[in-house]
Amino acid sequence: MLRMNWGRMAIAGLTAASIASGALWGQGDIPKEARDAFTRAVAHHKAKRVDDAIQEFLKAYAADARVLTFDDAGLLDGAVVALTGRLARAPQDLDVNFKLAELNNIKGYTDESSKYYKKVVSLAPQSAQAGIAREELKKLEAAAAAAKAASATAQTTGARGPAEPAEPEPAKPTPDEAAQARIQQLQEELEQAKKESEETKEKLEKLQKEYDELNKKAQNWYFYYTRFFADPANVDKLRSGQ
């Protein structure tokens, strides 16, 4: 069975420096292995081969997490939908629960990924997937605790008067946290762009429909108009005021 974690922390750490500095990513500096696997994943997705698409996508992600900046043609969302459908038919399927945990984790949906990781541990506590799930749950819990602490610090600082000494700045995020935050931001921007594209498409379709209807009416009017004047009797009636 495919192991789908592949050292995510190590991968993110390698790319964190360029993320934190705001460096722009291009496909040229992403390994060919990652780009080729991503291309195969998208091809499988378009051909409705869900399992193959997930496998190749995870290979690409393992090779370089920056593949999340590419247009996946709806692969991630489609895979989650397909797996969710499978889970409805087989709620105890360990592999499906684990894949849903991993994909939701990649997408940045921490609540969903935590739910599926916990289900994996519950279904097969001694399995390899459960070992990975426990490690990922620790990371998610640590990130949530850090976010909560940062929020509490910000609220406390804001409530104090100007005479209060400034609180020390919260610790800077680790390379992995910075990488994951940047990846999630890019994913949200991609989803927003897709949504706006769909809205534009709907508006164009509506305008095209209105145009077609008006054009049809105009053609009908012109047809009857020309037929009316083609009859000399009708012209004579108009001239005589009838």
C-alpha positions in Angstrom: 0.0 0.0 0.0 1.2 3.5 -0.8 2.5 5.5 2.1 1.2 9.0 1.6 3.0 11.1 4.2 6.5 10.9 2.7 8.2 13.3 5.1 6.0 16.3 4.6 7.8 18.3 7.2 11.2 17.8 5.5 9.8 18.8 2.2 8.2 22.0 3.6 11.4 22.8 5.4 13.4 22.8 2.1 11.0 25.3 0.5 10.4 27.5 3.5 13.3 30.0 2.9 11.9 31.0 -0.5 8.3 31.2 0.9 9.3 33.3 3.9 11.3 35.7 1.8 8.4 36.2 -0.7 10.4 34.7 -3.5 8.4 34.0 -6.7 8.1 30.3 -7.7 8.3 29.2 -11.3 8.0 25.7 -12.7 11.6 25.8 -13.8 13.1 25.3 -10.3 10.6 22.5 -9.4 12.1 19.1 -10.0 11.1 17.3 -13.2 10.0 14.3 -11.1 7.4 16.5 -9.4 6.2 18.2 -12.6 5.9 14.9 -14.5 4.0 13.2 -11.6 1.7 16.2 -11.4 1.0 16.1 -15.2 0.2 12.4 -14.9 -2.1 13.0 -12.0 -4.1 15.6 -13.9 -4.4 13.3 -16.9 -5.7 10.5 -14.6 -8.1 13.0 -13.0 -9.5 14.0 -16.4 -9.9 10.4 -17.4 -11.9 9.7 -14.2 -9.1 7.4 -12.7 -9.4 8.6 -9.2 -7.0 6.2 -7.4 -4.3 6.7 -10.0 -4.8 10.5 -9.9 -4.4 10.5 -6.1 -1.3 8.3 -6.2 0.5 10.4 -8.8 -0.5 13.7 -7.1 0.9 12.5 -3.8 4.1 11.5 -5.5 4.3 15.0 -7.0 3.6 16.6 -3.6 6.2 14.4 -2.0 8.8 15.4 -4.5 8.0 19.1 -4.1 5.2 20.7 -2.1 5.2 23.7 -4.5 3.1 21.7 -7.0 0.1 23.0 -5.0 0.7 26.3 -6.9 -0.1 24.6 -10.2 -3.7 24.4 -11.6 -4.9 20.9 -10.7 -8.0 21.1 -12.8 -10.1 20.3 -9.8 -8.2 17.2 -8.9 -8.0 17.7 -5.2 -11.6 18.7 -4.8 -12.7 15.9 -7.1 -10.7 13.3 -5.2 -12.2 14.3 -1.9 -15.7 14.2 -3.3 -15.1 10.7 -4.8 -13.6 9.4 -1.6 -16.4 10.8 0.5 -18.8 8.9 -1.7 -16.9 5.7 -1.1 -16.8 6.3 2.6 -20.6 6.7 2.7 -20.8 3.1 1.3 -18.0 1.7 3.5 -17.4 3.9 6.6 -14.9 1.5 8.1 -12.6 1.5 5.0 -9.1 2.2 6.5 -7.5 3.2 3.2 -10.3 5.7 2.3 -10.3 7.3 5.7 -6.5 7.7 5.6 -6.5 9.2 2.1 -9.2 11.7 3.1 -7.1 12.6 6.2 -4.1 13.2 4.0 -5.8 15.1 1.3 -7.7 17.4 3.7 -4.4 18.0 5.5 -2.8 19.1 2.3 -5.8 21.3 1.5 -5.4 23.0 4.9 -8.7 21.7 6.3 -7.5 20.8 9.7 -10.8 19.9 11.3 -11.6 17.5 8.6 -8.1 15.9 8.5 -8.1 15.5 12.3 -11.5 13.8 12.2 -10.2 11.2 9.6 -6.8 10.7 11.3 -8.6 9.9 14.6 -10.9 7.5 12.7 -7.8 5.7 11.3 -6.3 5.3 14.8 -9.6 4.0 16.0 -10.0 1.5 13.1 -6.5 0.0 13.2 -4.4 1.2 16.2 -1.4 -1.0 15.3 -1.3 -0.2 11.6 1.3 1.8 9.8 -1.4 4.4 8.8 -2.3 4.8 12.5 1.4 5.6 13.3 1.4 8.3 10.7 -2.0 9.6 11.8 -0.8 10.0 15.4 2.2 12.0 14.3 0.0 14.3 12.1 -2.5 14.7 14.9 0.4 15.9 17.2 1.4 18.5 14.6 -2.1 19.7 14.1 -2.7 20.0 17.8 0.5 21.9 18.3 -0.3 24.3 15.5 -3.8 24.9 16.9 -2.3 25.5 20.4 0.2 28.0 19.0 -2.5 29.8 17.1 -4.7 30.0 20.2 -1.8 31.3 22.3 -1.0 34.0 19.7 -4.6 35.1 19.6 -4.8 35.3 23.4 -1.6 37.4 23.4 -2.9 39.8 20.8 -6.2 40.3 22.7 -4.4 40.9 26.0 -2.0 43.4 24.4 -4.9 45.3 22.7 -6.9 45.6 26.0 -4.0 47.3 27.9 -3.6 51.0 28.1 -0.7 52.9 26.4 1.3 52.9 29.6 1.7 49.2 29.7 5.1 47.9 28.4 4.9 46.2 25.1 4.7 42.5 25.1 7.5 40.6 23.5 6.8 39.7 19.9 5.4 36.2 19.5 7.9 33.6 18.2 8.3 33.6 14.5 6.7 30.6 12.8 8.8 27.6 12.1 9.9 26.9 8.5 7.2 24.2 8.3 4.5 26.5 9.7 5.4 29.2 7.2 5.4 26.8 4.3 2.0 25.3 5.3 0.5 28.8 5.7 1.8 29.9 2.3 0.5 26.8 0.7 -2.9 27.3 2.3 -3.0 30.9 1.1 -2.2 29.9 -2.5 -4.9 27.2 -2.4 -7.5 29.8 -1.2 -6.4 32.2 -3.9 -6.7 29.5 -6.6 -10.2 28.5 -5.3 -11.3 32.2 -5.4 -10.0 32.6 -8.9 -11.9 29.4 -10.0 -15.1 30.8 -8.4 -14.7 34.2 -10.1 -14.1 32.4 -13.4 -17.3 30.4 -13.0 -19.3 33.5 -12.2 -18.0 35.2 -15.3 -18.9 32.2 -17.4 -22.5 32.2 -16.0 -22.8 35.9 -16.9 -21.6 35.3 -20.4 -24.0 32.4 -20.9 -26.9 34.6 -19.6 -26.0 37.5 -22.0 -25.7 35.0 -24.9 -29.1 33.6 -24.1 -30.7 37.1 -24.1 -28.9 38.0 -27.3 -30.2 34.8 -29.0 -33.8 35.5 -27.9 -33.7 39.1 -29.1 -32.1 38.2 -32.4 -34.8 35.5 -33.0 -37.5 38.1 -32.3 -35.9 40.6 -34.6 -35.6 38.0 -37.4 -39.3 37.0 -37.0 -40.4 40.7 -37.1 -38.3 41.3 -40.2 -39.8 38.3 -41.9 -43.4 39.3 -41.2 -42.6 42.9 -42.0 -41.2 42.1 -45.4 -44.1 39.8 -46.2 -46.6 42.5 -45.3 -45.1 45.0 -47.7 -44.6 42.3 -50.4 -48.3 42.4 -50.8 -49.3 45.4 -52.9 -52.8 45.3 -51.4 -51.4 46.0 -48.0 -49.3 48.9 -49.4 -52.4 50.4 -51.0 -54.3 50.1 -47.7 -51.6 52.1 -45.9 -51.6 54.8 -48.6 -55.3 55.1 -48.5 -55.3 55.3 -44.7 -57.2 52.1 -44.2 
